[in-house]
Amino acid sequence: MIIKTLVATLSSTLLVSAALASGTHAGGHHGEAASAIGQPGKATQVTRTVTVDMTDNMRFTPSKIDAKRGETIKFVVKNSGKIKHEMVFGTEQELKEHYEVMKKFPEMEHEDANQVNVLPGQTGELIWNFTQAGPVNFACLHVGHYEAGMVGMVTVAKKSASTAKK
């Protein structure tokens, strides 16, 4: 019985490690998908700041944000709750896959460019450049938070003709 448990645990660890290394982990580990949601932005290129509040009622405020293709936004992310929260950018599929990994390894700590972890009562920052038009999802992937509806979306519009000329 001990050997079966050990083999199962080791197999799970190897599968998760391989998945993370191969790029299915929502974060900075993938090339094509990362460009679909944008890329880390530079502080010198920030065009505006958006404040996002995270609460223990498992909501982001605002949960819907508009952006323009090419825009770099600094997100000031405040945790008004009493438990740890995070804001992670990704495609809907990436967030779901990452959440499944988090459910198996709830104490997993990670620092990727597409996320910010914020302790209760604290504030963090995330600077993101939206390189493609379309939806960019965000969520808190701590166990129970995603399922409770702690999700949001940035809708990235194509640049208008007048904006593109500038």
Secondary structure, DSSP 8 states (H G I E B T S, - for coil): -HHHHHHHHHHHHHHHHHHHHHT-SSSTT-SHHHHHH-EE--GGG--EEEEEEEETTTEEESSEEEEETT-EEEEEEEE-SSS-EEEEEE-HHHHHHHHHHHHHSTT-----TTEEEE-TT-EEEEEEE--SSEEEEEE--STTTTTTT-EEEEEEE---HHHHH-
